[in-house]
Amino acid sequence: MRDRHAVQDERGLSAARLVARLVERPDAIAAVRGLSGERFRDLVARVGLEDAGELLALASQAQLVLAFDDDLFRAKAPSEDESFDVQRFLLWLEVLRESGDTFAAERLASLTDDFLALVVERSAVVVDQDAMGGLLAEDRAAGDRLDALVEALPTEEIDRFLLVAKVREGWDGLVAVLVTMDQEHHALVARVLERVAQTTMATLFDGDEDAADGLVDTLVEDVAAEREERRHARGFVSPADARAFLSSAREAKFPATERDPTTRAVLRDLAHARASVAPVFSRTSATPFVIPEAPTGAAIARRRERTSRAELAWLLRESHALYTERVEEIAYLVNALVAGASFEGRAPRPVEAYEIVVATMDLALDLGPAGGLADTAADVLFRRGFHALQTMLVVPAAHAALALLGRPRTGSREARAAVARSLRSSVERGRPWLSRAAFLDVVSEAERGEAERLANLFDACPHDGARFFDRVALVRAAFAPPRPVSTALARSTGARRRSVKTGRATTTE
């Protein structure tokens, strides 16, 4: 359902003015809480978290949890698992405290024990003084280690627990809120602190770093599982599921006519919350990503090649139920690429991911003899095309890059040889793009143009520097006498650029 305030936003109001209008309304609480979780999250991002205190004061707990899910977990690189950013959370906490420590404490008390324990574990060393009193007297080395921590870092006592800071920024605010929480939610605070104190016990007295790490890992996994369950209901795909799906597609691990286990499990989990393409969101866009409208009527007749867009348009006219099913599958594929793939060293944007999905399905249709979207699931069709890309384009381009590194050139032969070994190893693992940046770092200026073209082709989502791969050139190369892949793509790219300059159409005959 469209947000009631979306129209105001789209008329060009600044984020600050929009917030002012919302909070000045007599029904301000209902107005803010009437925003979808995604709209609320994006409005906070547009205003800037530091200036969003009034919004946070009026938000519902559900809106805050969704914002936390999307904003507090970051991946260091595309397709990697996301990890909790405690400093970002402490900034959220400081903004919540603008409405008072009691307000912030009540909001934290509504979060899960696991999440609160993770916040405390990332922020402090927690010592259960009752449990450790006698042990400290017996184990002088452990006592010395604890004394060194206490002398060097800020501390706070809450009941029987001693908290030693691991963070500088946000420490005072966290302590103030925990002390306030302890007054009204003593049992909750005690449970959380006792759980974190177990890791201190393992480290200081047992000397068992592995046991302490295991306790922390369990906590991290519990929080990740809670978040993943919430995000699955919104249509997101976890990086681990996305990587598993894309890997199976590249390697053709499963029969080409059957759905793979990862997709089957993810779509089964989503079956109770089907909502067409609504679950697909950009992390920075203020509006949900919507699959572009497929061409219809005369537009389809003018296109001579078989396309998934045209087939979707046919399904929309002939079978709305099947059309909806295919759109949900495509939404899953878009999310899988955003979560598990890289494009020029970053995660693809949702619209880019959609273009990649469509082009990959089109490639599968071109290569045949498979059926179309009327009788084949979109994910099955995508897997066929993605495997073809890996074998017909990505791997050959990587081998061409290895040949380029073997040419005698000025510069460090040792560095080129080291990158060649790394690239060869990446190719053997089926992931040559892992060596893409290193490859580009060691080529000479004279080789730059050819190297960049090859690096784009052995990327996780191959492209020609401007768009996703040229499907036409690839299909023609597949049925023509072999020639270097870089030559085929160079000719195709040059032809397209000449066509753009002269205004000619670029579709195939």
Residue pairs with C-beta under 8 A, 6 or more apart in sequence:
3 34
3 35
3 36
3 39
4 34
5 18
5 22
5 31
5 34
5 35
5 39
6 39
6 287
8 18
8 21
9 18
9 43
9 286
13 21
15 43
15 46
15 47
16 47
16 51
18 43
19 43
19 47
19 52
19 54
19 55
22 28
22 31
22 32
22 55
22 58
23 32
23 54
23 55
23 58
25 31
28 58
29 58
31 58
32 40
32 55
32 58
32 59
32 63
33 58
33 59
33 60
33 63
35 43
35 63
37 62
37 63
37 66
37 67
38 66
38 281
38 288
39 286
40 55
40 59
40 63
40 66
40 67
41 63
41 66
41 67
41 70
41 71
42 284
42 285
42 286
43 52
43 55
43 286
44 52
44 55
44 56
44 67
45 71
45 284
46 286
47 55
49 91
49 92
49 95
50 91
50 95
52 95
53 95
53 96
53 98
53 99
56 64
56 92
56 95
56 96
56 98
56 99
57 98
57 99
57 103
59 67
61 107
61 110
64 107
65 111
65 230
66 230
66 234
68 89
68 92
69 227
69 230
69 231
70 283
71 88
71 92
72 84
72 85
72 88
72 89
72 92
73 82
73 83
73 84
73 85
73 227
74 82
74 83
74 85
74 88
75 81
75 82
75 83
75 239
75 347
76 83
77 342
78 341
78 342
78 343
78 345
78 346
78 347
79 239
79 242
79 243
79 339
79 340
79 341
79 342
79 347
79 460
80 239
81 224
81 239
81 240
82 239
83 220
84 118
84 122
84 220
84 223
86 119
86 122
86 123
86 167
87 167
87 169
87 170
89 119
90 123
90 167
90 169
90 170
90 171
90 173
90 174
91 170
93 104
93 108
93 170
93 173
93 174
93 177
94 170
94 173
96 103
96 104
96 107
97 103
97 104
97 173
97 176
97 177
101 176
101 177
101 180
102 180
104 177
104 180
105 177
105 178
105 180
105 181
105 184
105 185
106 184
108 116
108 177
108 181
109 181
109 184
109 185
109 188
112 223
112 226
113 188
113 191
113 192
113 195
114 219
114 222
114 223
114 226
115 223
115 226
116 188
116 192
117 192
117 195
117 196
117 219
118 219
118 220
118 223
119 174
120 126
120 163
120 178
120 192
120 193
120 196
121 196
121 199
121 216
121 219
122 166
122 167
123 165
123 166
123 167
123 170
123 171
123 174
124 163
124 164
124 165
124 166
124 167
124 174
124 196
125 149
125 163
125 164
125 166
125 200
126 161
126 162
126 163
126 164
126 193
126 196
126 197
126 199
126 200
127 146
127 161
127 162
127 163
127 164
127 197
127 200
127 204
128 160
128 161
128 193
128 194
128 197
128 200
128 201
129 157
129 160
129 161
129 162
130 160
131 197
131 201
132 201
132 204
132 205
135 142
135 205
136 142
136 143
136 146
137 143
139 204
139 205
142 204
142 205
145 204
146 204
149 164
150 162
150 164
153 164
153 165
153 166
154 164
154 165
154 171
155 162
155 163
155 164
155 165
156 162
156 163
156 175
156 178
156 179
157 163
158 178
158 179
158 182
158 189
158 193
159 182
159 186
159 189
159 190
159 193
161 190
161 193
161 194
161 197
163 175
163 178
163 193
165 171
167 174
178 189
181 188
181 189
182 189
195 219
198 215
199 212
199 215
199 216
200 212
202 208
202 209
202 211
202 212
202 215
203 209
203 212
228 238
231 238
232 238
232 266
232 269
232 270
233 270
233 273
234 273
234 279
234 281
235 270
235 273
235 275
235 278
235 279
235 280
235 331
235 332
235 335
236 279
236 335
236 339
237 245
237 266
237 332
237 335
237 336
237 338
237 339
237 340
238 339
239 339
239 340
241 262
241 265
241 266
241 336
241 339
241 340
242 335
242 336
242 337
242 338
242 339
242 340
242 341
243 340
244 262
245 260
245 262
245 263
245 266
245 336
245 340
245 379
246 336
246 337
246 340
246 341
246 386
246 460
247 253
247 430
248 254
248 260
248 262
248 383
249 260
249 382
249 383
249 386
249 387
250 386
250 387
250 390
250 430
251 387
251 390
251 430
252 383
252 387
253 260
254 260
254 261
254 383
256 370
256 380
256 383
256 384
257 376
257 380
258 380
259 377
259 379
259 380
260 379
260 383
263 332
263 379
266 332
267 328
267 329
267 332
270 279
270 328
270 332
273 279
274 324
274 328
276 324
276 327
276 328
276 331
277 288
277 289
277 290
277 291
277 327
277 328
277 330
277 331
278 288
279 331
279 335
280 288
280 289
280 331
280 334
280 335
280 350
281 288
281 289
281 350
282 289
282 349
282 350
282 351
285 350
289 334
289 350
289 351
289 354
291 327
291 330
291 331
291 354
292 354
294 309
294 310
294 312
294 313
294 316
295 303
295 309
295 310
295 313
296 313
296 317
300 310
300 313
300 314
303 310
303 507
304 507
304 508
304 509
305 362
305 366
305 507
305 508
306 362
306 365
306 366
306 372
307 358
307 362
307 365
308 358
308 361
308 362
308 365
308 372
308 373
308 378
308 381
309 358
311 365
311 372
311 373
311 374
312 323
312 326
312 327
312 373
314 374
315 322
315 323
315 326
315 373
315 374
316 323
319 374
322 374
326 373
326 377
326 378
329 377
329 378
329 379
330 354
330 357
330 378
332 379
333 353
333 357
333 378
333 379
333 382
334 350
334 353
334 354
334 357
335 353
337 348
337 353
337 356
337 357
337 461
338 347
338 348
338 349
338 350
338 353
339 347
341 347
341 348
341 353
341 356
341 460
341 461
342 348
342 433
342 459
342 460
342 461
343 352
343 356
343 459
343 460
343 461
343 463
344 456
344 459
344 463
345 436
345 437
348 356
348 461
352 461
352 468
355 467
355 468
356 461
356 468
357 378
357 382
359 385
359 468
359 469
359 471
360 382
360 385
360 386
360 389
361 373
361 378
361 381
361 382
361 385
362 385
362 471
363 385
363 388
363 389
363 471
363 474
363 475
364 370
364 381
364 382
364 384
364 385
364 388
365 372
365 381
366 471
366 475
367 384
367 385
367 388
367 475
367 478
370 376
370 381
370 384
372 381
373 381
388 478
389 462
389 469
389 474
390 430
392 474
392 477
392 478
392 485
393 457
393 458
393 462
393 469
393 474
393 485
394 432
394 433
394 457
394 458
394 459
394 462
395 427
395 432
395 458
396 485
397 432
397 454
397 457
397 458
397 462
397 485
397 486
398 423
398 426
398 427
398 432
398 454
398 458
399 427
400 454
400 484
400 485
400 486
401 423
401 432
401 439
401 451
401 454
401 455
401 458
402 420
402 423
402 424
402 427
404 443
404 447
404 450
404 451
404 454
405 416
405 417
405 419
405 420
405 423
405 439
405 442
405 443
406 420
407 447
409 416
409 444
409 446
409 447
410 444
411 442
411 444
412 442
415 442
416 442
419 435
419 438
419 439
419 441
419 442
422 434
422 435
422 438
423 432
423 435
423 438
423 439
425 435
426 432
426 433
426 434
426 435
431 460
432 458
433 458
433 459
433 460
436 455
436 458
436 459
439 451
439 454
439 455
440 451
440 452
440 455
443 451
450 486
452 465
453 464
453 465
453 486
453 489
453 490
453 493
454 486
456 462
456 463
456 464
456 465
457 463
457 464
457 469
457 485
457 486
457 489
461 468
462 468
462 469
463 469
464 470
464 489
464 492
464 493
465 493
469 489
470 489
470 492
470 493
470 496
472 492
472 508
473 488
473 489
473 491
473 492
474 488
476 488
477 483
477 485
477 488
496 506
499 505
499 506
500 506
